[in-house]
């Protein structure tokens, strides 16, 4: 449950900081959630325990979510949809 919440919060904050159109909001939400989930799964597979909160690997998942958001922003600027 916290994985959903954190991924969405990061996407929302990134949209408030870097978003320009309403189309950016769902893109950043999906990318952030996917990146957070990928970071969580990668940390579990690698057995990393850097700042765990219960079963949530907050540091690894946050870094992965942030990287994915930066890449998504770069791709949106380089290849705009509109």
C-alpha positions in Angstrom: 0.0 0.0 0.0 2.8 2.4 0.9 4.4 1.6 -2.5 1.4 3.0 -4.3 1.2 6.1 -2.1 4.9 7.0 -2.4 5.0 6.5 -6.1 2.0 8.7 -6.6 3.3 11.4 -4.2 6.7 11.6 -6.1 4.9 11.9 -9.4 2.6 14.6 -8.1 5.5 16.6 -6.7 7.5 16.2 -9.9 4.5 17.4 -11.9 4.1 20.5 -9.6 7.8 21.3 -10.1 8.3 20.4 -13.9 4.8 19.9 -15.4 3.7 22.2 -18.1 0.4 20.7 -19.4 -2.3 18.5 -18.0 -1.0 15.7 -20.2 2.2 15.6 -18.1 0.3 14.7 -15.0 -0.7 11.1 -15.9 2.6 10.5 -17.6 4.6 11.5 -14.5 2.2 9.6 -12.2 2.7 6.3 -14.2 6.4 6.8 -14.6 7.0 7.6 -11.0 4.9 4.6 -9.8 6.6 2.3 -12.2 10.0 3.5 -11.2 9.2 3.2 -7.5 8.0 -0.3 -8.0 11.0 -1.3 -10.1 13.3 0.1 -7.4 11.5 -1.8 -4.7 11.7 -5.1 -6.7 15.4 -4.5 -7.6 16.2 -3.9 -3.9 14.5 -7.1 -2.9 16.2 -9.1 -5.6 19.6 -7.7 -4.7 19.0 -8.0 -1.0 19.7 -4.4 -0.3 18.8 -3.0 3.1 19.6 0.7 2.9 17.1 2.6 5.1 14.3 0.0 5.1 10.9 0.9 6.6 9.4 -2.5 7.3 9.4 -4.3 3.9 9.6 -1.0 2.0 13.0 -0.2 0.6 12.5 3.6 0.6 16.0 4.8 -0.5 16.4 2.5 -3.5 12.8 2.9 -4.7 13.0 6.7 -4.3 16.2 6.9 -6.3 14.8 4.7 -9.1 11.6 6.7 -9.2 13.6 9.9 -9.4 15.8 8.6 -12.2 12.8 7.4 -14.2 11.1 10.8 -13.8 14.2 12.7 -15.0 14.4 10.4 -18.0 10.7 10.9 -18.7 11.1 14.7 -18.5 14.1 14.6 -20.8 12.2 12.5 -23.4 9.1 14.8 -23.2 11.4 17.8 -24.0 13.3 16.0 -26.7 10.2 14.3 -28.3 7.1 16.4 -27.5 3.7 14.8 -28.0 2.0 18.1 -28.9 
